Amino acid sequence: MDTADIAGFASPHPERPPRPVDVDWPAVEKWLGLRLPDDYKRLADAHGPLDFGEYLWIHVPCVQENRFDYGDWLRETHRSARIEARAHPEGRGPAVHPDPGGLLAWGTTRGCDTLFWDVSASADPNAWTVVVRHGGSGRSRGLQQWHRYDLTLTQYLRHTVRDAWELPSPPGPLIGPLPGSAARTAFLETAAPWTPPAPAVPRLTEAERRIALKTGTGLEALRLLSPPPATPYLGGGTWEDLFAELGTRLPGEYLTLMAEYGAGCWSGWLRFLTPLRTGERRFLDHVEETTDAYLSLKEDFPEYHPLPMWPEPGGFLPFANSIDGDEIGWLTEGDDPDAWPLIVSPRHADQGEPWEHGLIDALVAWQRGTFVTAGLAGLDEDDDPIEFARFEAWTDAAYW
């Protein structure tokens, strides 16, 4: 069977036939610093973003607003792979692009596998072979976490659609057999050509970086890490009305931070509730929803839910949450809100101790990557904290 092109072993999907997207290959290869395999470029030019075998997505240089950006996908995929490779149980795993000879991603699967080229296999990209980072159920089927195949991209695709009786050549476990179908990727129906980004201009000077990452403290450092919005959004009410509704004032440091930043999301992870919204989705509504859910779980699993809930004495009063369902708040111990300790109620970890940091210092240390705790997404050792630190201010349209 012909393996020079997927047309030899796959047919267009009748309802979602593949469609090409224009690709400026010289610009893409210059941005990558690598030439790409000819069979991949032929596939992309002929078919565009591809759903292959109803299981495997082949990503090509394209973009669709709020759905996919080829450059962002490569960066995020390679970052995740680098972190997993470092944690490999048999020692450090494979290098990942842009490290010399590092794996270069080209696809993913519905089974949480990621597909790469082994750039170190040859100086000729047409001889690059496939490496699959198997996730999900793959390893339960005897597939290694980082499985190397002596197959090029098109050869690998050919063997995923082998007949049930057909032995892979070379032998070894493979995904499939899959149906021989080629469809336009459903979530990239309106994908457009992708333009490599221009080289980024540093956001901070070297002196500002030192303040942001090393020498600065409090709001001075936080403003450099995550510039505050011109007009912080708090809602249409007043602090006095909120304090009356809660029956307590809130810590002064929290009010200082909110006056500077307002409600919004820190580093794409930590969401601060809108404190002064009136009508629906008020601060108190979110607090009661969170505490009621916690108490319901506490009835069935008290050993995993040891915190008292506000308005009990010393109870947990949440004011922020993560995109992963962690809750951050105060333990309302005593009559002085400025002395209330901060604590996180983690979704995927056992309950920990109160934080030693105050609120602003905690945000600074977290965005610097020096404060690691359950409930706050951490940085990898190779990450630039400045790249990940940001604050997205909300408007009244935001749910939180």
FENTA-V339936 format. One record per residue. N is the residue number from 1. RES is the residue in one letter. PSI is psi in degrees with one decimal (none if undefined). NEAR is the number of other ideal C-beta (glycine too) atoms within 8 Angstrom. D_FIRST is the distance of its C-alpha to the first C-alpha in Angstrom with 2 decimals. Layout:
{{N/RES/PSI/NEAR/D_FIRST} {N/RES/PSI/NEAR/D_FIRST}}
//
This chain:
{{1/M/139.0/5/0.00} {2/D/128.7/6/3.81} {3/T/16.2/8/6.34} {4/A/-24.6/6/9.31} {5/D/150.0/10/10.42} {6/I/-16.3/12/10.48} {7/A/-19.9/6/10.64} {8/G/-13.7/10/6.92} {9/F/9.6/11/7.45} {10/A/145.9/12/11.26} {11/S/148.9/6/14.05} {12/P/140.6/8/17.58} {13/H/134.0/12/20.23} {14/P/-29.1/4/22.67} {15/E/-26.9/5/25.76} {16/R/64.9/8/24.85} {17/P/146.8/9/22.33} {18/P/150.2/13/21.69} {19/R/136.7/7/24.12} {20/P/158.5/9/24.42} {21/V/133.4/13/27.46} {22/D/136.1/5/28.92} {23/V/129.3/13/28.73} {24/D/86.9/9/31.08} {25/W/-41.8/8/28.86} {26/P/-39.8/6/31.68} {27/A/-41.1/9/33.99} {28/V/-45.7/13/31.56} {29/E/-33.2/11/30.77} {30/K/-41.9/8/34.50} {31/W/-40.5/9/35.33} {32/L/-27.8/9/32.86} {33/G/21.3/6/33.91} {34/L/147.3/9/30.29} {35/R/147.5/4/27.53} {36/L/156.1/11/24.41} {37/P/142.7/11/20.76} {38/D/-36.3/8/19.42} {39/D/-32.6/12/16.24} {40/Y/-43.1/11/18.76} {41/K/-38.3/11/21.00} {42/R/-42.9/9/18.43} {43/L/-46.8/15/17.48} {44/A/-42.5/13/21.23} {45/D/-32.3/8/22.15} {46/A/-31.4/9/19.76} {47/H/-19.8/12/20.12} {48/G/-161.5/13/23.21} {49/P/129.2/14/23.98} {50/L/133.6/14/21.18} {51/D/104.4/14/21.28} {52/F/129.5/15/17.77} {53/G/21.1/13/17.08} {54/E/26.5/7/20.84} {55/Y/-29.2/11/21.55} {56/L/128.5/15/20.78} {57/W/123.0/11/22.61} {58/I/114.6/11/21.43} {59/H/131.3/11/24.74} {60/V/164.4/13/25.19} {61/P/102.7/10/28.56} {62/C/174.9/15/30.41} {63/V/142.4/11/33.55} {64/Q/124.1/12/34.97} {65/E/132.0/4/38.64} {66/N/9.1/3/39.51} {67/R/-48.3/6/35.87} {68/F/137.4/13/33.85} {69/D/120.4/7/34.45} {70/Y/-44.9/12/31.74} {71/G/-43.9/10/34.37} {72/D/-40.7/8/36.17} {73/W/-44.8/11/33.03} {74/L/-46.6/11/32.10} {75/R/-46.7/8/35.71} {76/E/-39.5/8/36.13} {77/T/-43.4/11/32.82} {78/H/-35.6/14/33.58} {79/R/-47.0/10/37.15} {80/S/-41.4/9/36.14} {81/A/-39.3/14/33.67} {82/R/-42.0/11/36.42} {83/I/-43.9/9/38.87} {84/E/-38.3/11/36.58} {85/A/-36.9/13/35.67} {86/R/-30.0/10/39.40} {87/A/11.9/7/40.02} {88/H/131.4/11/37.38} {89/P/-21.2/3/39.08} {90/E/24.0/4/38.09} {91/G/-176.2/4/39.57} {92/R/131.0/5/38.43} {93/G/-162.3/11/34.76} {94/P/153.3/9/32.48} {95/A/154.8/9/33.87} {96/V/140.4/10/32.95} {97/H/136.7/12/32.99} {98/P/13.6/5/35.34} {99/D/146.2/7/36.28} {100/P/129.0/4/35.02} {101/G/10.9/6/31.52} {102/G/152.9/13/31.52} {103/L/142.6/14/28.58} {104/L/121.7/12/27.59} {105/A/145.7/15/26.54} {106/W/-8.9/10/23.77} {107/G/172.0/10/23.49} {108/T/170.9/11/25.00} {109/T/167.3/12/24.34} {110/R/-14.7/5/26.48} {111/G/17.4/11/27.16} {112/C/24.1/9/28.98} {113/D/152.2/13/26.38} {114/T/135.0/14/26.24} {115/L/133.9/14/23.29} {116/F/163.6/13/24.11} {117/W/144.5/14/23.06} {118/D/95.1/12/24.82} {119/V/-25.0/12/26.58} {120/S/-7.5/6/28.24} {121/A/-29.0/8/25.07} {122/S/153.0/7/25.35} {123/A/-16.4/2/27.46} {124/D/113.3/6/24.30} {125/P/-23.2/12/22.97} {126/N/-10.2/9/19.45} {127/A/4.2/8/19.62} {128/W/136.3/15/21.03} {129/T/169.2/12/19.59} {130/V/137.3/14/19.91} {131/V/132.1/14/23.05} {132/V/125.7/14/23.68} {133/R/102.4/12/27.25} {134/H/130.0/13/27.05} {135/G/-174.2/9/29.88} {136/G/-126.9/7/31.11} {137/S/-2.8/6/29.76} {138/G/-46.0/13/27.08} {139/R/-24.5/10/29.46} {140/S/-14.0/5/30.64} {141/R/15.2/7/27.17} {142/G/7.3/5/27.43} {143/L/135.0/9/25.86} {144/Q/156.8/6/27.98} {145/Q/-44.6/9/29.74} {146/W/96.0/12/28.09} {147/H/123.1/11/24.78} {148/R/134.7/8/23.05} {149/Y/137.1/12/19.35} {150/D/55.8/5/18.04} {151/L/139.2/9/15.24} {152/T/176.0/12/15.43} {153/L/-55.0/13/15.55} {154/T/-37.6/12/12.06} {155/Q/-39.9/9/10.70} {156/Y/-45.8/13/13.29} {157/L/-40.4/14/12.48} {158/R/-42.8/13/8.86} {159/H/-17.8/12/10.68} {160/T/-20.7/15/13.39} {161/V/23.0/13/11.52} {162/R/156.3/11/10.33} {163/D/155.7/5/11.81} {164/A/-32.1/5/15.40} {165/W/-11.5/3/15.13} {166/E/128.4/7/12.28} {167/L/135.2/4/13.93} {168/P/148.3/9/13.20} {169/S/112.8/5/12.67} {170/P/161.1/7/15.25} {171/P/158.3/5/17.32} {172/G/160.2/7/19.52} {173/P/140.6/6/20.28} {174/L/157.8/10/18.18} {175/I/143.6/11/18.86} {176/G/-168.3/10/17.38} {177/P/142.6/8/15.64} {178/L/156.8/12/16.05} {179/P/147.2/6/15.57} {180/G/65.8/9/12.96} {181/S/147.7/12/15.88} {182/A/116.9/13/17.10} {183/A/156.5/15/20.89} {184/R/133.0/14/23.79} {185/T/123.6/11/25.46} {186/A/-35.9/8/28.38} {187/F/5.7/7/30.99} {188/L/41.5/13/30.16} {189/E/-34.4/8/30.59} {190/T/30.6/5/32.94} {191/A/142.6/12/31.59} {192/A/167.9/8/32.98} {193/P/145.1/10/32.45} {194/W/135.8/12/33.56} {195/T/124.0/7/36.18} {196/P/139.6/9/36.64} {197/P/150.0/7/40.12} {198/A/154.1/4/42.91} {199/P/133.3/4/44.24} {200/A/136.7/5/46.47} {201/V/128.3/4/50.20} {202/P/132.3/5/51.85} {203/R/-30.7/4/53.65} {204/L/149.6/9/56.44} {205/T/168.2/6/58.39} {206/E/-37.8/6/58.58} {207/A/-41.3/6/62.03} {208/E/-36.8/9/60.79} {209/R/-41.5/10/57.89} {210/R/-41.2/10/60.46} {211/I/-45.2/12/62.50} {212/A/-38.5/15/59.53} {213/L/-17.8/9/58.03} {214/K/-62.8/6/60.99} {215/T/-23.8/5/64.54} {216/G/156.6/11/64.78} {217/T/161.8/7/65.90} {218/G/-144.1/9/66.13} {219/L/-27.6/9/65.54} {220/E/-47.3/9/65.67} {221/A/-39.9/12/62.44} {222/L/-38.4/12/60.86} {223/R/-33.5/10/61.45} {224/L/-40.2/11/59.55} {225/L/-48.2/13/56.66} {226/S/94.7/13/56.38} {227/P/134.5/6/58.50} {228/P/158.4/9/60.40} {229/P/158.1/11/60.19} {230/A/-36.4/2/62.88} {231/T/94.7/6/63.89} {232/P/142.5/12/63.24} {233/Y/122.6/13/62.69} {234/L/-19.1/9/64.81} {235/G/178.2/12/65.39} {236/G/0.3/6/68.49} {237/G/-162.2/8/70.81} {238/T/158.0/6/73.05} {239/W/-37.9/10/73.05} {240/E/-40.7/6/76.39} {241/D/-40.4/10/74.97} {242/L/-44.1/14/72.04} {243/F/-38.9/11/74.42} {244/A/-38.9/7/76.62} {245/E/-38.4/8/73.70} {246/L/-25.1/9/72.54} {247/G/16.3/6/76.07} {248/T/151.2/7/75.47} {249/R/170.4/5/74.82} {250/L/162.1/12/71.68} {251/P/140.7/10/71.47} {252/G/-34.9/7/72.66} {253/E/-36.5/10/69.71} {254/Y/-43.9/10/67.36} {255/L/-39.4/10/69.50} {256/T/-45.7/10/69.46} {257/L/-44.2/12/65.67} {258/M/-33.2/13/65.28} {259/A/-31.1/7/67.79} {260/E/-39.3/10/65.65} {261/Y/-32.0/12/62.15} {262/G/-166.2/13/62.54} {263/A/148.9/15/59.84} {264/G/-167.0/14/56.20} {265/C/127.7/12/53.24} {266/W/125.1/13/53.29} {267/S/32.2/13/50.14} {268/G/14.0/7/47.96} {269/W/-48.4/10/49.02} {270/L/117.0/11/52.72} {271/R/120.5/11/54.23} {272/F/127.8/13/58.00} {273/L/149.0/13/59.54} {274/T/115.8/15/61.54} {275/P/-31.8/13/65.06} {276/L/20.8/13/67.30} {277/R/141.2/12/65.34} {278/T/166.8/8/67.51} {279/G/-136.1/5/66.60} {280/E/156.4/4/63.22} {281/R/39.4/9/61.07} {282/R/164.0/10/64.13} {283/F/-46.9/13/64.12} {284/L/-33.9/9/65.95} {285/D/-46.2/9/63.41} {286/H/-40.0/12/60.60} {287/V/-48.6/13/62.88} {288/E/-36.6/8/63.81} {289/E/-42.3/8/60.25} {290/T/-47.5/11/59.21} {291/T/-36.4/13/62.22} {292/D/-42.4/8/62.05} {293/A/-40.2/8/58.40} {294/Y/-45.4/14/59.33} {295/L/-33.5/9/62.32} {296/S/-43.4/8/60.25} {297/L/-34.5/10/57.86} {298/K/-32.4/9/60.87} {299/E/-38.5/6/62.27} {300/D/-31.1/6/59.28} {301/F/65.8/7/58.38} {302/P/-29.0/8/61.59} {303/E/-23.9/5/60.49} {304/Y/-3.3/8/57.73} {305/H/72.2/10/59.93} {306/P/-10.6/6/63.20} {307/L/141.2/11/64.31} {308/P/154.0/8/67.17} {309/M/140.1/9/66.41} {310/W/139.4/11/68.56} {311/P/22.3/5/71.28} {312/E/153.7/7/72.16} {313/P/129.0/6/74.14} {314/G/11.0/7/71.75} {315/G/157.3/13/68.88} {316/F/123.6/16/65.53} {317/L/102.4/12/65.58} {318/P/146.9/14/62.12} {319/F/-4.1/13/61.78} {320/A/159.3/11/58.12} {321/N/164.3/12/54.73} {322/S/164.9/15/51.26} {323/I/-11.4/7/48.05} {324/D/6.7/8/47.15} {325/G/9.4/7/50.30} {326/D/150.9/14/52.68} {327/E/134.1/14/56.30} {328/I/135.8/14/58.74} {329/G/-166.8/13/62.46} {330/W/150.6/12/65.94} {331/L/112.6/13/67.87} {332/T/65.3/14/71.05} {333/E/116.9/8/73.42} {334/G/179.3/6/77.01} {335/D/-6.6/2/78.74} {336/D/102.4/6/77.46} {337/P/-28.2/11/73.99} {338/D/-13.0/7/73.82} {339/A/-0.1/7/73.78} {340/W/130.5/13/70.97} {341/P/149.7/9/68.09} {342/L/148.9/13/64.51} {343/I/153.6/14/61.92} {344/V/137.8/13/58.35} {345/S/98.5/14/57.35} {346/P/145.6/11/53.76} {347/R/-35.4/9/51.13} {348/H/25.7/6/48.98} {349/A/163.9/8/51.63} {350/D/155.7/6/55.02} {351/Q/129.9/9/58.05} {352/G/-172.3/9/59.28} {353/E/163.2/4/62.61} {354/P/153.0/7/64.05} {355/W/148.9/10/63.05} {356/E/-18.9/3/65.42} {357/H/151.7/9/64.58} {358/G/175.0/7/66.20} {359/L/-51.5/11/64.00} {360/I/-42.7/12/63.81} {361/D/-35.3/10/63.51} {362/A/-43.2/12/60.71} {363/L/-42.0/12/58.74} {364/V/-49.5/14/59.35} {365/A/-38.8/10/58.35} {366/W/-46.0/11/55.23} {367/Q/-22.5/14/54.02} {368/R/-16.7/11/54.78} {369/G/13.0/10/52.64} {370/T/-6.7/6/55.66} {371/F/107.3/10/56.26} {372/V/120.9/6/53.65} {373/T/155.2/8/54.28} {374/A/137.4/10/52.59} {375/G/-16.7/12/52.10} {376/L/123.1/13/51.59} {377/A/133.8/6/48.15} {378/G/163.7/6/48.30} {379/L/151.5/7/47.13} {380/D/157.4/9/44.90} {381/E/-22.2/5/46.60} {382/D/-1.8/4/44.59} {383/D/146.4/10/45.37} {384/D/113.8/5/47.97} {385/P/-33.2/13/50.37} {386/I/-33.2/11/51.35} {387/E/-30.1/6/47.82} {388/F/-18.6/10/47.88} {389/A/127.5/10/51.55} {390/R/164.1/8/52.32} {391/F/126.6/12/54.27} {392/E/111.2/7/53.27} {393/A/147.0/13/56.40} {394/W/169.6/13/56.40} {395/T/-175.2/6/58.20} {396/D/-14.2/9/59.59} {397/A/-18.0/4/56.18} {398/A/141.8/9/54.86} {399/Y/-42.5/3/54.78} {400/W/none/11/56.34}}
//
